[in-house]
Amino acid sequence: MSTSSWKVGETTQAVDLKSMCLPELVATRSAETPEAVAVTAGDQILSYGELDKRAERLALYLRSLGVRADVVVGLCLPRCLDMVVGALGILKAGGAYVPIDPAWPPDRRAFVLEDAQLRVLITNASLATQIPRGRQVIVDLSAKETTVEPEGLPLVEIRPDDLAYVIYTSGSTGQPRGVEIPHRGLVNLVSWHRQAFSVTSADRASHLAGLSFDAAVWELWPYLAVGASVHLVDEFTRNSAELLQDWLVAHRITISFVPTPLAEELLRLRWPRNTVMRILLTGGDTLHRYPPATLPFVLVNNYGPTECTVVATSGALPPNRDDGMLPPIGRPIDNNRIHLLDEQLVPVRPGTVGEIYIAGAGLARGYRNRPDLTAKKFISDPFNAEPGSRLYKTGDLARLLPDGQIAFLGRVDEQIKIRGFRIEPNEIVCALNQHPVVHRSLVLAREDSFGDKALLAYLVLKSESGVTPKSLRDYLRRRLPEYMLPSAFVRLEAFPLTPNGKIDRAALPAPDPANTLHDELSADPPTPTQQQVLAILMALLGREKIGLKDDFFLLGGHSLLGAQLIARLRETFRVELALRTIFDAPTVAALAEEIERLAVKGRTPEEGGSDQTPDTGVPL
């Protein structure tokens, strides 16, 4: 390592990015093994031959609509086989795909459609009715126009700097911002991944992320480029550590990526001897624990903002390390470089805290239609004489460890990550401040006694006027995704200020029953069962007051906390509740009623009827 620059990584693998093209790699696999399984979703199977043929048909139609290099095409589909066909078809046409999550609120979908300047949108008939009418051509994959056989479809030349995809992330100005990723970064990710984890056509990979989360890029293309099979996890299973473990074992998955909070839950489970998984990849948030020595596969921690093609650093973790330090985020991947710099862009010495700057093949082109922000965040690289070389200013703090790995230490600014989602609090503040009774607001992340992060909103109201957490969340839900809704709202007369007139965050009060907004509490006294459920739920959510009819998810609960809640209810009441119960009965009153019903009947949900947990396994 050069002491003059203290770079944390050099180019380690020469990849000829000019001669590689992802659609060609998939087409090669299709020609070699057309009958091999490419993608599965439940009992649906798509072979390599079918995948490539369907994508070529779509590409032919997209070209007739004017799709070519740097033309972006919207892709609004749930996690399904058509999602993969749509993304590959767009790439084959020479265009770039823009994922639009069907679960997004209408305002967010409308913003991305307009901001990305989409002329073509791929969706299905049911979702098309929910899309704002605009100038886009709507393409339904079941329409006959997309099923015309291509006769001698000419190959499209794809250059390394052509756009591959655009993913929208939370924005500090109150609006999402699109990150433009070129093929250079995508091909580098695929090449590094294949070599780093010895991926072959015999591998079976899982797919959990929605396409609008950049981890989905990593879960698809490195495997389809080498002839491996990708298996989509169903919506119910992918949010439960216990169900996901069963699914991974039953489907004989060999490589899986899961977000950090879910990975930590998986590490606590006992894995059966017949586990064939060899690598568990994780990332998206701070990992708090090392793998146990009994884990039958390697745990790999990864780091990378959306602006650098998914992964910037990666490293396998040793088991049972107990030195009081958080697990490191590894070293730079091939053709990426990491610099740890101070405020004057001077490299810091090893062991000293600096801000992470990323350089190399993985960098995004910039932000879509935001040249000002692009110039601010993507700066000229003073450590590289090559014309046009750049550094990305991440806003993340880290230090170099003696063994060459990087220790992640947090953020410079207010950006936060919750359950793998990157969130700019100002986007939530912007939406809250538009509420008729909200004068000012501030949003922070807080960590509960179980180590889970949740969003906390502080409000200065124009008037009381009966505002409740439910009414505020209903208002925000029309503007923001579910993961951006605060779990609690603290009412203040005014924000505490520093002598410089800025909000004094250190002086903000902790939430308590007196300053926290509550939904209307039931006047009826709780039954003994309800009292026990209340006690469990208040401890789990860190709350001192919960109504019998308050919704678990509106209180800040999520699927991982739901699994913990079900486990505690099972232990307390000795009834076998299925995880789906928390979705069907998300209130204290409804949960208590279900518990009493099972206790009276003396049977478990798995013994029959509508409570039976569905079998998510597929015969192998």
Rosetta blueprint (number, residue, H / E / L):
1 M L
2 S L
3 T L
4 S L
5 S L
6 W L
7 K E
8 V L
9 G L
10 E L
11 T L
12 T L
13 Q L
14 A L
15 V L
16 D L
17 L L
18 K L
19 S L
20 M L
21 C L
22 L H
23 P H
24 E H
25 L H
26 V H
27 A H
28 T H
29 R H
30 S H
31 A H
32 E H
33 T L
34 P L
35 E L
36 A L
37 V E
38 A E
39 V E
40 T E
41 A E
42 G L
43 D L
44 Q E
45 I E
46 L E
47 S E
48 Y H
49 G H
50 E H
51 L H
52 D H
53 K H
54 R H
55 A H
56 E H
57 R H
58 L H
59 A H
60 L H
61 Y H
62 L H
63 R H
64 S H
65 L L
66 G L
67 V L
68 R L
69 A L
70 D L
71 V L
72 V E
73 V E
74 G E
75 L E
76 C L
77 L L
78 P L
79 R L
80 C L
81 L H
82 D H
83 M H
84 V H
85 V H
86 G H
87 A H
88 L H
89 G H
90 I H
91 L H
92 K H
93 A L
94 G L
95 G L
96 A E
97 Y E
98 V E
99 P E
100 I L
101 D L
102 P L
103 A L
104 W L
105 P L
106 P H
107 D H
108 R H
109 R H
110 A H
111 F H
112 V H
113 L H
114 E H
115 D H
116 A L
117 Q L
118 L L
119 R L
120 V E
121 L E
122 I E
123 T E
124 N L
125 A H
126 S H
127 L H
128 A H
129 T L
130 Q L
131 I L
132 P L
133 R L
134 G L
135 R L
136 Q L
137 V E
138 I E
139 V E
140 D E
141 L L
142 S L
143 A L
144 K H
145 E H
146 T H
147 T H
148 V L
149 E L
150 P L
151 E L
152 G L
153 L L
154 P L
155 L L
156 V L
157 E L
158 I L
159 R L
160 P L
161 D L
162 D L
163 L E
164 A E
165 Y E
166 V E
167 I E
168 Y E
169 T E
170 S L
171 G L
172 S L
173 T L
174 G L
175 Q L
176 P L
177 R E
178 G E
179 V E
180 E E
181 I E
182 P E
183 H H
184 R H
185 G H
186 L H
187 V H
188 N H
189 L H
190 V H
191 S H
192 W H
193 H H
194 R H
195 Q H
196 A H
197 F L
198 S L
199 V L
200 T L
201 S L
202 A L
203 D L
204 R E
205 A E
206 S E
207 H E
208 L L
209 A L
210 G L
211 L L
212 S L
213 F L
214 D L
215 A H
216 A H
217 V H
218 W H
219 E H
220 L H
221 W H
222 P H
223 Y H
224 L H
225 A L
226 V L
227 G L
228 A L
229 S E
230 V E
231 H E
232 L E
233 V L
234 D L
235 E L
236 F L
237 T H
238 R H
239 N H
240 S L
241 A H
242 E H
243 L H
244 L H
245 Q H
246 D H
247 W H
248 L H
249 V H
250 A H
251 H L
252 R L
253 I L
254 T L
255 I E
256 S E
257 F E
258 V E
259 P E
260 T H
261 P H
262 L H
263 A H
264 E H
265 E H
266 L H
267 L H
268 R L
269 L L
270 R L
271 W L
272 P L
273 R L
274 N L
275 T L
276 V L
277 M L
278 R L
279 I E
280 L E
281 L E
282 T E
283 G E
284 G L
285 D L
286 T L
287 L L
288 H L
289 R L
290 Y L
291 P L
292 P L
293 A L
294 T L
295 L L
296 P L
297 F L
298 V E
299 L E
300 V E
301 N E
302 N E
303 Y E
304 G L
305 P L
306 T H
307 E H
308 C H
309 T L
310 V L
311 V L
312 A L
313 T E
314 S E
315 G E
316 A E
317 L L
318 P L
319 P L
320 N L
321 R L
322 D L
323 D L
324 G L
325 M L
326 L L
327 P L
328 P L
329 I L
330 G L
331 R E
332 P E
333 I L
334 D L
335 N L
336 N E
337 R E
338 I E
339 H E
340 L E
341 L E
342 D L
343 E L
344 Q L
345 L L
346 V L
347 P E
348 V L
349 R L
350 P L
351 G L
352 T L
353 V L
354 G E
355 E E
356 I E
357 Y E
358 I E
359 A E
360 G E
361 A L
362 G L
363 L L
364 A L
365 R L
366 G E
367 Y E
368 R L
369 N L
370 R L
371 P H
372 D H
373 L H
374 T H
375 A H
376 K H
377 K H
378 F E
379 I E
380 S E
381 D L
382 P L
383 F L
384 N L
385 A L
386 E L
387 P L
388 G L
389 S L
390 R E
391 L E
392 Y E
393 K E
394 T E
395 G E
396 D E
397 L E
398 A E
399 R E
400 L E
401 L L
402 P L
403 D L
404 G L
405 Q L
406 I E
407 A E
408 F E
409 L E
410 G E
411 R E
412 V L
413 D L
414 E L
415 Q L
416 I E
417 K E
418 I E
419 R L
420 G L
421 F E
422 R E
423 I E
424 E L
425 P H
426 N H
427 E H
428 I H
429 V H
430 C H
431 A H
432 L H
433 N L
434 Q L
435 H L
436 P L
437 V L
438 V E
439 H E
440 R E
441 S E
442 L E
443 V E
444 L E
445 A E
446 R E
447 E E
448 D L
449 S L
450 F L
451 G L
452 D L
453 K E
454 A E
455 L E
456 L E
457 A E
458 Y E
459 L E
460 V E
461 L E
462 K L
463 S L
464 E L
465 S L
466 G L
467 V L
468 T L
469 P H
470 K H
471 S H
472 L H
473 R H
474 D H
475 Y H
476 L H
477 R H
478 R L
479 R L
480 L L
481 P L
482 E H
483 Y H
484 M H
485 L L
486 P L
487 S L
488 A E
489 F E
490 V E
491 R E
492 L E
493 E L
494 A L
495 F L
496 P L
497 L E
498 T L
499 P L
500 N L
501 G L
502 K L
503 I E
504 D L
505 R H
506 A H
507 A H
508 L L
509 P L
510 A L
511 P L
512 D L
513 P L
514 A L
515 N L
516 T E
517 L L
518 H L
519 D L
520 E L
521 L L
522 S L
523 A L
524 D L
525 P L
526 P L
527 T L
528 P H
529 T H
530 Q H
531 Q H
532 Q H
533 V H
534 L H
535 A H
536 I H
537 L H
538 M H
539 A H
540 L H
541 L H
542 G L
543 R L
544 E L
545 K L
546 I L
547 G L
548 L L
549 K L
550 D L
551 D L
552 F L
553 F L
554 L L
555 L L
556 G L
557 G L
558 H L
559 S H
560 L H
561 L H
562 G H
563 A H
564 Q H
565 L H
566 I H
567 A H
568 R H
569 L H
570 R H
571 E H
572 T H
573 F H
574 R L
575 V L
576 E L
577 L L
578 A L
579 L L
580 R L
581 T H
582 I H
583 F H
584 D H
585 A L
586 P L
587 T L
588 V H
589 A H
590 A H
591 L H
592 A H
593 E H
594 E H
595 I H
596 E H
597 R H
598 L H
599 A H
600 V H
601 K H
602 G L
603 R L
604 T L
605 P H
606 E H
607 E H
608 G L
609 G H
610 S H
611 D H
612 Q L
613 T L
614 P L
615 D L
616 T L
617 G L
618 V L
619 P L
620 L L
